[in-house]
Amino acid sequence: MDPKKFHEIDEDLTSSDVALLKFLCMDLIPKKRLETVIDAKDLFLRLDEQTLLDDGLLVPELLITIGRLDLLVILGTTKEEVERELLERNDSSKGVSAYRKMLFKLSEDMTEENLRSVKFLLELPRAKLAPSASFLDVAIEMEKQQRLGEDNLDELYGVLEKCDKQLAYRIEEFRNKYRGGRLPLQEVFQPPLPIQMEIDRGDERRRGSSVASLDTDSNPVPTIPQTDTEYYSLTQRPLGHCLIINNYNFEEMTLYPNRKGTEKDEDALSQLFDRMHFTVVVLNDLTASDIKDAIKNFAKKDHTQMGAFVCCVLSHGEKGAVLGVDGKPVEIRELTLPFAECRTLTSKPKLFFIQACQGSEAQNGVWTADGQGNDTEEGTFEEDAYNPALRSVPIEADFLIGMATVEHYQSFRHTREGSIYIQELCRQLESSCPRNEDILSILTKVNCAVSTRVLKGHKQMPEPRYTLTKKLVLPMD
C-alpha cells in the first residue's frame, strides 16, 4: 500500500481511534512491538512487519470495524467491496479475531452505569485502572491477569449477567457460534446481509458465474452465521417510556358497562415494565380525543436516549379500533402512525399491547380426539366488545402489536382477576425474559396458554402482528 495513503489516514484518525485499532490488533502484533505504537502510521508499519498487509484487506477491515467508513475513500474502496472480498478469503489468521470484535462490540454498547458496575464487581486493583478507564482497558487488565481470554470468558459473563443480561448474552452467542472463529464485519457494524444475497454469492464462488441462482437442499450453501447483532440494543437506562391507557369508567350515554377487573391489568403491567426499566405513565378514563392527544404528546417526546417504547391500551373495542370512555373509536393505526413518524424512535422497537375486543362474535373451540365435552371455567367473565367496523391496521417497520384476540371476536376479562390476555402476557414475560427468550417466542406461549382456556363456553385466540427487523429480548431487573 502507498505510504502516502497511510499518512493521509493517520492525519484523520483521532487518538481514541488509534487506541481502538491497537486493541483490535493485539492478537496480530507482539505486545512489546505494540507498546511502542503512538499513531496509526506506527501501527501500519508493525502490521507490515508481520506481512499482514499483503492482500490489502486488513486496514479497510479495521476502519470499518471502528466505524470510520469515511476513510475508505482514501483506499479507493467501499464497505461493500471489502465485505465481499473478506467473504471470499478463507485465511482467518490475517484478519481481526471474532473474540476482539466481540469485546469491541461490548464496549460500544456499554453504558457508563454498566461500566461502573463491571469495575466494582471485578474488583480490579485501583492502581491499575484510572476512573476514566474504558471497558477495553478493563478487558486488557483482565487479560494480563489471565482472567479473560478467548477460551476464558466465564468471569466476564458472570459479571455482565448481573449488570445487563443482554450484554452477557453476546458472550454466550460468541461461545456457541464462533469459538474463536472469524466474526464477519456485518455483525460488528451492521445487521448481516440478507440470506438471498449470501446464497447468490455462494453460487458465484462455486460456478464462477455472474448469474446467481438458488441452491437445492441437496447442495447447501454456507451462510453468514446469525449473531447477537440481530438483536435490538436495549442497554439504555431508563430503557424507554411505557404509556398505559386504562379505561374503566365509561360514560352512561354510551351504554357500555364499566370494565371491572381492569385495575388488576394496570397494576400487573405497571410492575412488569417498571422491572424492565421503563418509565411508566398511567392515564385513566380517556375519551377518544384524549387518547389521540396522549399518543401525539408521547410521539413528540425526544426518545434519543431511549431504546424502545411501549403502549398498553385497556378498553372496550371493535375491529381495528379501541374505544374512548365516550364510546367513540380510535383506530389502532392512529395509535401507531405518530410513532412511525417519530425520528428519535427510528429503528427502535415500538410495542403496543391491546386488551380490547375486535368484534362481537364468540369464538367456538374444536374438540380433539381425547377431549371432554364439558369444559367449564369458574368465575365471572365479561367481553370488551362492540360491533365490528371494517378497518385495516397498517404498521411500519420495528412495530409489534399484541392483540388480545383475532379480528371479529371477543376478548374476555375476569371481573376480579383482570383480563385473560394481559394477565397471561405478564406471567409469561416475567418468567421468560430472565431466560433471555425473545418476544415472539414468549407471545407464542401466550397464544398457547390463552387458547386452551374455555371462557363462558367459548375460546379466545390472541394475535401478535409485527414488523420487527431484529430479535427482541426485553431485560428484566
Rosetta blueprint (number, residue, H / E / L):
1 M L
2 D L
3 P H
4 K H
5 K H
6 F H
7 H H
8 E H
9 I H
10 D H
11 E H
12 D H
13 L L
14 T L
15 S H
16 S H
17 D H
18 V H
19 A H
20 L H
21 L H
22 K H
23 F H
24 L H
25 C L
26 M L
27 D L
28 L L
29 I L
30 P L
31 K H
32 K H
33 R H
34 L H
35 E H
36 T L
37 V L
38 I L
39 D L
40 A H
41 K H
42 D H
43 L H
44 F H
45 L H
46 R H
47 L H
48 D H
49 E H
50 Q L
51 T L
52 L L
53 L L
54 D L
55 D L
56 G L
57 L L
58 L H
59 V H
60 P H
61 E H
62 L H
63 L H
64 I H
65 T H
66 I L
67 G L
68 R L
69 L H
70 D H
71 L H
72 L H
73 V H
74 I L
75 L L
76 G L
77 T L
78 T L
79 K H
80 E H
81 E H
82 V H
83 E H
84 R H
85 E H
86 L H
87 L H
88 E H
89 R L
90 N L
91 D L
92 S H
93 S H
94 K H
95 G L
96 V L
97 S L
98 A H
99 Y H
100 R H
101 K H
102 M H
103 L H
104 F H
105 K H
106 L H
107 S H
108 E H
109 D H
110 M L
111 T L
112 E H
113 E H
114 N H
115 L H
116 R H
117 S H
118 V H
119 K H
120 F H
121 L H
122 L H
123 E L
124 L L
125 P L
126 R L
127 A L
128 K L
129 L L
130 A L
131 P L
132 S L
133 A L
134 S L
135 F H
136 L H
137 D H
138 V H
139 A H
140 I H
141 E H
142 M H
143 E H
144 K H
145 Q L
146 Q L
147 R L
148 L L
149 G E
150 E L
151 D L
152 N E
153 L L
154 D H
155 E H
156 L H
157 Y H
158 G H
159 V H
160 L H
161 E H
162 K H
163 C H
164 D L
165 K H
166 Q H
167 L H
168 A H
169 Y H
170 R H
171 I H
172 E H
173 E H
174 F H
175 R H
176 N H
177 K H
178 Y L
179 R L
180 G L
181 G L
182 R L
183 L L
184 P L
185 L L
186 Q H
187 E H
188 V H
189 F H
190 Q L
191 P L
192 P L
193 L L
194 P L
195 I H
196 Q H
197 M H
198 E H
199 I H
200 D H
201 R H
202 G H
203 D H
204 E H
205 R H
206 R H
207 R H
208 G L
209 S L
210 S L
211 V L
212 A L
213 S L
214 L L
215 D L
216 T L
217 D L
218 S L
219 N L
220 P L
221 V L
222 P L
223 T L
224 I L
225 P L
226 Q L
227 T L
228 D H
229 T H
230 E H
231 Y E
232 Y L
233 S L
234 L L
235 T L
236 Q L
237 R L
238 P L
239 L L
240 G E
241 H E
242 C E
243 L E
244 I E
245 I E
246 N E
247 N L
248 Y L
249 N L
250 F L
251 E L
252 E H
253 M H
254 T H
255 L L
256 Y L
257 P L
258 N L
259 R L
260 K L
261 G L
262 T H
263 E H
264 K H
265 D H
266 E H
267 D H
268 A H
269 L H
270 S H
271 Q H
272 L H
273 F H
274 D H
275 R H
276 M L
277 H L
278 F E
279 T E
280 V E
281 V E
282 V E
283 L E
284 N E
285 D L
286 L L
287 T L
288 A H
289 S H
290 D H
291 I H
292 K H
293 D H
294 A H
295 I H
296 K H
297 N H
298 F H
299 A H
300 K L
301 K L
302 D L
303 H L
304 T L
305 Q L
306 M L
307 G L
308 A E
309 F E
310 V E
311 C E
312 C E
313 V E
314 L E
315 S L
316 H L
317 G E
318 E E
319 K L
320 G L
321 A E
322 V E
323 L E
324 G L
325 V L
326 D L
327 G L
328 K L
329 P E
330 V E
331 E E
332 I H
333 R H
334 E H
335 L H
336 T H
337 L H
338 P H
339 F H
340 A H
341 E L
342 C L
343 R H
344 T H
345 L H
346 T L
347 S L
348 K L
349 P L
350 K E
351 L E
352 F E
353 F E
354 I E
355 Q E
356 A L
357 C L
358 Q L
359 G L
360 S L
361 E E
362 A L
363 Q E
364 N L
365 G L
366 V L
367 W L
368 T L
369 A L
370 D L
371 G L
372 Q L
373 G L
374 N L
375 D L
376 T L
377 E L
378 E L
379 G L
380 T L
381 F E
382 E E
383 E E
384 D L
385 A L
386 Y L
387 N L
388 P L
389 A L
390 L L
391 R L
392 S L
393 V L
394 P L
395 I L
396 E L
397 A L
398 D L
399 F E
400 L E
401 I E
402 G E
403 M E
404 A L
405 T L
406 V L
407 E L
408 H L
409 Y E
410 Q L
411 S L
412 F E
413 R E
414 H E
415 T L
416 R L
417 E L
418 G E
419 S E
420 I H
421 Y H
422 I H
423 Q H
424 E H
425 L H
426 C H
427 R H
428 Q H
429 L H
430 E H
431 S H
432 S H
433 C H
434 P H
435 R H
436 N L
437 E L
438 D L
439 I H
440 L H
441 S H
442 I H
443 L H
444 T H
445 K H
446 V H
447 N H
448 C H
449 A H
450 V H
451 S H
452 T L
453 R L
454 V L
455 L E
456 K L
457 G L
458 H E
459 K E
460 Q L
461 M L
462 P L
463 E E
464 P E
465 R E
466 Y E
467 T L
468 L L
469 T L
470 K L
471 K E
472 L L
473 V L
474 L L
475 P L
476 M L
477 D L
